[in-house]
Amino acid sequence: MTARRDLLRLALGGGAALFAGCSPQHAEKRTDRIRLWVAPNDAEEGFWKLAVARWNASGMGLPVHFTTIPTAGSSEDTVLSALVAGTEPDLSTNIFSGFAVQLAALSQVEDLAAMPGYAELIAKRHMQAITAGWTQDGKVCALPIYSSPTLLWWRADLLEAHGLGAPPRTYDEVYRFCQSYARSRSRYGMQVVAGRSWADRWFDFISFYYAASGGRPYLEGARALYDNQPGLEAATFMDAMFRRGWTALDFDAEEPLVSGLAAGAVRGPWDVERFAKLYPQTLSRIEVGPMVARAASGGPGSTFSDSKGVVIFKTSLVAREAFAFLAWVLGEEDLNLLWLRRTGLSPARGDLLDNPRFADYYRTSPIARAYAEHVASARPPALSEHTIDIQKIMTAKLVEPLMTGQQRPAAALAQAVAQTNKMLAVRM
């Protein structure tokens, strides 16, 4: 990501010819329509097709023309390439917070908090607690559209067979269950590590850290913060699960909840549709619990939110008109409900369980309700343009040493944080 940033800075400064296949001619900007890019999946495309059609028929503002992000790889690469070629739209969805910060560092996106109607939209959607995690130096370079908290799925039948009437909420409750359920190298209490990729850290250590810390940041500016008491609690829990043989180094491609190879695992709301199609019998046995911590939270606990937002590019000649359209879409409760039904992803708003417009949906889906309960307390990735490098270090210096037992938790934390800070000192 750092290399792409440096190349883009060079290109935007006049070196676009360095990019093979990128035209040096910037596309003509238009003022008679709003151009929108949306995530390249059927569910979201279907929603935006209906939302755009309603807006265009209403005559409330400039007409909107939308397409899916034209990518065969990552959305981030496509957006960066478009900025070099001058073919970027006025606004784009499917932007995660770290990438939004990178775009802001390149002065390529608007501060949405400065747009007319921003405060009213945040109040209308009860987003104050949610947008705190997307705000840097008082600016909001991307506005979250949805929030997908990570929670623990448990096989309720296996919990009940081993003396638990509800999902564990604390480390000690997990340990007691594992003592009864786990069998050496044949079945495990839970899947603790999501995988070896940098992105997997969102679904293990970072989720556990947010739960342990009450949602405190693990990074601030050029300093990693997780070599602290909550970080030690989360790392010690992960270490204990490996040392006692209650989790595995690798579950391969098998879905451990189906066979009972593991009784619990971190999963997101996007897994509901997958299980409904592939493992409906297993889904009927799933009960969702919070991310575990040393002590149970009095209410919905903190966890990681795999959320995506929308940006408006500074090159847009219709930025205010684009925000007016965006505010209308996000502010319309009927469209929020349509989004929820089409995608299964909770809108990033704090009133999902209090607002009568959404009550019927959540009343019929206990799993969806569990996720909705955590939308306001879930936290996005750190606001850093160096997300990949930060989490590669977290993988190599913290999680993998805990998995193999090569480092004790305190030493691994200190090593990971020190190397992260050294890297950030050079990059920033």
C-alpha atoms as one frame of an Amber mdcrd trajectory, in Angstrom:
protein
   0.000   0.000   0.000   2.905   2.353   0.726   4.377   1.736  -2.735   1.041
   2.486  -4.381   0.735   5.678  -2.336   4.179   6.887  -3.409   3.516   6.076
  -7.062   0.187   7.854  -6.940   1.774  10.925  -5.389   4.284  10.946  -8.220
   1.577  10.433 -10.820  -0.670  13.150  -9.431   2.335  15.434  -9.504   2.759
  14.911 -13.222   4.294  11.454 -13.549   1.225   9.575 -14.752   3.116   8.383
 -17.826   4.950   5.980 -15.511   1.783   3.935 -15.217   1.517   1.456 -18.046
  -1.940   1.369 -19.521  -3.071   4.587 -17.825  -4.153   7.370 -20.125  -2.606
  10.763 -19.456  -5.844  12.358 -20.643  -8.207  12.965 -17.739 -11.839  12.288
 -18.426 -13.997  15.396 -18.760 -15.780  16.155 -15.505 -19.518  16.666 -15.816
 -21.921  18.870 -13.904 -25.176  17.475 -15.287 -25.095  14.157 -13.409 -23.597
  12.367 -10.411 -21.406   9.363 -11.126 -21.416   6.612  -8.496 -19.386   3.428
  -8.107 -20.778   0.629  -5.926 -19.446  -2.684  -4.647 -19.281  -5.402  -7.316
 -21.721  -7.891  -5.833 -25.281  -8.744  -6.800 -26.908  -7.841  -3.477 -25.486
  -4.325  -3.254 -25.887  -3.675  -6.970 -29.549  -4.628  -6.688 -30.065  -2.201
  -3.833 -28.408   0.716  -5.597 -30.358   0.047  -8.776 -33.610   0.588  -6.873
 -32.313   3.507  -4.769 -30.942   5.366  -7.798 -34.134   4.785  -9.750 -36.207
   6.287  -6.907 -33.902   9.299  -6.641 -33.898   9.955 -10.371 -37.692   9.674
 -10.509 -38.110  12.085  -7.597 -36.476  15.059  -9.313 -34.949  16.161  -5.999
 -31.480  16.696  -7.426 -29.036  15.879 -10.176 -29.645  12.486 -11.788 -27.327
   9.690 -10.698 -25.607   7.229 -13.007 -24.093   4.216 -11.258 -21.919   1.254
 -12.177 -20.180  -1.401 -10.131 -16.501  -0.784  -9.412 -14.835  -2.001 -12.628
 -12.354  -4.388 -11.101 -11.023  -7.873 -11.604  -8.840  -7.519  -8.505  -9.185
  -5.263  -5.474 -11.383  -2.190  -5.305  -8.450  -0.257  -3.833  -6.233  -0.889
  -6.867  -9.046   0.096  -9.204  -9.726   3.352  -7.372  -6.033   4.293  -7.304
  -5.655   3.512 -10.999  -8.739   5.589 -11.775  -7.319   8.546  -9.860  -4.146
   8.353 -11.936  -6.101   8.117 -15.191  -8.641  10.737 -14.188 -11.573   8.357
 -14.587 -12.733   8.295 -10.974 -16.449   8.874 -10.276 -17.895  11.576  -8.036
 -18.425   9.155  -5.166 -17.620   5.525  -4.439 -18.809   2.981  -1.918 -16.919
  -0.112  -0.689 -14.140   1.917   0.986 -12.690   0.589   4.248 -11.456   3.096
   6.819  -7.732   2.500   6.311  -8.003   3.084   2.569 -10.084   6.202   3.176
  -7.251   7.589   5.317  -4.789   6.822   2.527  -6.963   8.734   0.059  -7.218
  11.628   2.519  -3.426  11.693   2.932  -3.235  12.081  -0.840  -5.773  14.962
  -0.674  -8.127  13.041  -2.953 -11.355  12.992  -0.906 -13.665  15.558   0.639
 -14.191  16.067   4.357 -17.782  14.883   4.630 -18.172  16.466   8.069 -17.958
  19.865   6.337 -20.821  19.105   3.956 -24.181  20.872   4.428 -26.575  18.514
   6.197 -23.891  16.260   7.679 -24.786  16.892  11.329 -28.476  16.380  10.613
 -27.784  13.041   8.891 -25.651  11.787  11.791 -28.362  12.751  14.277 -31.111
  11.187  12.161 -29.245   7.852  11.991 -28.025   8.044  15.616 -24.480   7.561
  14.317 -22.509   9.602  16.855 -20.872   6.585  18.527 -20.234   4.918  15.159
 -18.644   7.874  13.376 -16.231   8.423  16.284 -14.200   5.524  14.899 -14.156
   7.136  11.438 -13.143  10.630  12.590  -9.539  11.838  12.485  -8.531  15.356
  13.516 -12.184  16.336  13.360 -12.516  15.252   9.728 -14.548  12.404   8.241
 -13.123  11.266   4.918 -15.519   8.310   4.571 -18.983   7.739   5.966 -19.830
   4.155   6.966 -22.827   2.674   5.193 -23.010  -0.587   7.109 -21.424  -2.207
  10.135 -20.721  -5.923  10.437 -19.530  -6.770  13.959 -17.540  -9.924  14.603
 -19.124 -12.247  17.155 -18.647 -15.813  18.328 -20.810 -18.552  16.869 -21.339
 -21.562  19.106 -22.954 -24.918  18.500 -25.737 -24.650  21.073 -26.251 -28.432
  21.116 -22.594 -29.004  22.037 -22.660 -26.312  24.720 -25.773 -27.832  26.286
 -24.336 -31.346  26.188 -21.387 -30.075  28.215 -23.241 -28.067  30.822 -23.615
 -24.591  29.290 -27.066 -23.138  28.769 -25.742 -20.040  27.004 -22.631 -19.011
  25.051 -19.520 -18.253  27.126 -18.909 -14.595  27.892 -15.540 -14.802  29.657
 -12.200 -16.527  29.201 -12.821 -18.674  32.287 -16.143 -19.900  30.892 -14.401
 -20.866  27.649 -11.692 -22.696  29.618 -14.265 -24.665  31.634 -16.113 -25.679
  28.484 -12.889 -26.704  26.755 -11.902 -28.884  29.696 -15.097 -30.857  29.146
 -15.356 -30.801  25.346 -11.867 -30.785  23.853 -10.033 -33.988  22.981  -6.371
 -33.971  22.016  -5.983 -33.417  18.250  -9.488 -34.634  17.479 -11.808 -31.841
  18.591 -11.310 -28.363  19.970 -13.188 -25.859  22.090 -13.014 -23.085  19.528
 -11.168 -21.741  16.522  -9.031 -18.903  17.871  -6.953 -17.796  14.865  -8.704
 -16.967  11.601  -5.688 -17.643   9.371  -2.195 -16.464   8.439  -3.079 -13.502
   6.186  -2.676  -9.918   7.435  -6.446  -9.393   7.013  -7.194 -12.288   9.382
  -5.999 -10.198  12.314  -9.285  -8.301  12.212 -11.060 -11.550  13.041  -8.868
 -12.741  15.891  -6.442 -10.570  17.871  -8.030  -7.207  16.982 -11.519  -8.505
  17.790 -10.285  -9.926  21.109  -8.389  -6.699  21.832 -11.437  -4.506  21.283
 -13.455  -6.786  23.585 -10.778  -6.667  26.288 -10.253  -2.909  26.050 -13.834
  -1.746  25.738 -13.172  -0.506  22.220  -9.971   1.431  22.873  -7.799   2.022
  19.762  -4.846  -0.245  19.076  -3.122   2.464  17.024  -2.919   6.230  17.265
  -0.950   8.187  14.696   2.531   6.664  14.496   2.215   4.632  17.695   0.863
   1.144  18.274  -0.970   1.005  21.606  -1.773  -2.646  22.187   1.229  -3.468
  24.420  -0.969  -2.732  27.427  -3.173  -4.583  29.904  -6.057  -5.320  27.481
  -3.535  -6.479  24.861  -1.901  -8.748  27.412  -5.272 -10.196  28.414  -6.208
 -10.946  24.794  -2.778 -12.407  23.963  -2.736 -14.491  27.145  -6.126 -15.969
  26.259  -4.936 -16.912  22.779  -1.715 -18.356  24.192  -3.582 -20.415  26.801
  -5.850 -21.932  24.156  -2.863 -23.101  22.116  -0.740 -24.286  25.033  -3.580
 -26.403  26.434  -4.466 -27.913  23.059  -7.941 -26.375  23.043  -7.535 -24.873
  19.570  -5.659 -25.896  16.422  -2.907 -24.242  14.445  -4.860 -24.745  11.243
  -8.345 -25.973  10.456  -7.474 -26.254   6.753 -10.447 -25.665   4.467 -12.899
 -27.491   6.722 -15.736 -25.567   8.343 -15.117 -26.709  11.941 -18.566 -25.782
  13.241 -20.250 -28.248  10.885 -18.373 -31.344  12.027 -17.914 -30.213  15.600
 -14.154 -30.109  15.119 -14.579 -26.811  16.945 -17.628 -25.827  18.968 -17.080
 -22.073  18.565 -15.574 -19.668  16.032 -15.542 -15.958  15.177 -17.974 -15.295
  12.371 -19.620 -12.297  10.731 -23.176 -11.637   9.506 -22.072 -12.443   5.946
 -21.689 -16.070   7.086 -25.425 -16.423   7.696 -26.269 -16.629   3.997 -23.365
 -19.027   3.385 -24.493 -21.371   6.143 -28.140 -21.115   5.050 -27.154 -22.365
   1.587 -24.493 -24.932   2.496 -25.116 -25.967   6.098 -28.747 -25.210   7.025
 -28.901 -27.898   9.714 -25.796 -26.519  11.402 -27.157 -22.954  11.202 -30.259
 -24.056  13.091 -27.998 -25.143  15.966 -25.969 -21.925  16.124 -26.263 -19.493
  19.007 -24.369 -16.223  18.789 -22.431 -14.889  21.748 -20.175 -11.885  22.366
 -16.452 -11.738  21.875 -15.137 -13.125  25.151 -13.095 -11.062  27.598 -11.688
 -11.414  31.111 -14.934 -10.059  32.582 -18.393 -10.034  31.043 -19.638  -6.689
  29.757 -22.717  -5.176  31.354 -24.212  -4.510  27.909 -23.195  -5.165  24.314
 -19.423  -5.517  24.424 -16.957  -3.998  22.012 -15.685  -5.913  19.018 -14.336
  -5.330  15.527 -16.606  -3.980  12.792 -15.925  -5.081   9.227 -17.568  -2.002
   7.794 -17.312  -0.134   4.537 -18.051   3.471   3.730 -18.460   5.971   0.928
 -16.134   8.773  -0.187 -16.613  11.820  -2.402 -13.610  12.658  -4.536 -12.181
  16.176  -4.529 -12.132  16.211  -8.312 -15.919  16.120  -8.376 -17.596  19.246
  -9.675 -20.845  18.190  -8.024 -19.616  17.259  -4.554 -22.431  18.975  -2.654
 -25.043  17.513  -4.958 -23.452  14.071  -4.479 -23.637  14.430  -0.703 -27.286
  15.500  -0.939 -28.010  12.271  -2.802 -26.014  10.236  -0.287 -27.761  11.886
   2.673 -31.134  11.112   1.125 -30.296   7.426   0.610 -28.848   6.964   4.094
 -31.558   9.027   5.746 -34.550   7.239   4.219 -35.663   4.511   6.632 -37.464
   2.608   3.876 -34.205   2.407   1.922 -32.300   1.370   5.043 -34.746  -1.495
   5.473 -34.411  -2.379   1.788 -30.616  -2.452   2.226 -30.989  -4.738   5.220
 -33.299  -7.150   3.405 -31.205  -7.176   0.225 -27.750  -7.544   1.788 -28.281
  -8.895   5.313 -25.786  -6.257   6.526 -26.850  -3.936   9.347 -27.001  -0.255
   8.360 -24.492   1.823  10.332 -27.033   3.409  12.631 -27.511   3.267  16.378
 -31.290   2.819  16.552 -31.727  -0.525  14.798 -33.412  -2.227  17.760 -35.386
   0.829  18.912 -36.759   1.968  15.581 -40.134   0.365  14.717 -39.189   0.347
  11.009 -36.643  -2.417  11.688 -38.367  -4.257  14.533 -40.091  -6.943  12.429
 -36.891  -7.863  10.615 -34.893  -8.398  13.787 -37.787 -10.065  15.602 -37.739
 -12.917  13.095 -33.947 -13.363  13.066 -32.195 -13.903  16.429 -28.776 -14.085
  14.747 -29.305 -10.788  12.908 -30.539  -9.247  16.158 -27.349 -10.284  17.957
 -25.304  -8.442  15.358 -27.566  -5.387  15.463 -27.079  -5.181  19.229 -23.334
  -4.665  18.663 -23.397  -2.177  15.774 -22.958   0.888  18.002 -20.222  -0.698
  20.163 -18.209  -2.275  17.326 -15.088  -0.459  16.154 -13.628  -0.169  12.620
 -10.006  -0.836  11.641  -7.411   1.662  12.812  -7.373   4.868  10.792  -4.046
   4.259   9.114  -2.837   4.145   5.541  -0.313   1.494   6.662  -2.912  -1.116
   7.638  -1.347  -3.971   5.675   2.154  -3.439   7.057   0.846  -2.992  10.612
  -1.051  -6.257  10.472   1.727  -8.166   8.745   3.917  -7.297  11.738   1.099
  -8.260  14.094   0.949 -11.626  12.340   4.684 -12.357  12.264   5.681 -10.965
  15.646   2.618 -11.594  17.797   0.091 -14.125  16.531   2.432 -16.695  14.965
   4.788 -16.761  18.005   1.727 -17.323  20.221   0.546 -20.134  17.971   3.892
 -21.942  18.069   4.817 -21.092  21.649   8.053 -19.386  20.590   7.253 -16.272
  22.637   5.357 -15.614  25.823   2.494 -13.112  25.449   4.236 -10.124  27.074
   7.400 -10.572  25.016   5.473 -11.061  21.770   3.398  -7.932  22.404   6.478
  -5.836  23.130   8.236  -7.124  20.031   5.255  -6.508  17.724   4.606  -3.005
  19.018   8.284  -2.017  18.901   8.639  -3.148  15.280   5.378  -1.449  14.306
   6.480   1.834  15.854   9.858   1.589  14.135   8.170   1.013  10.769   5.725
   3.900  11.290   8.504   6.269  12.344  10.132   5.747   8.960   6.933   5.837
   6.884   5.176   8.834   8.443
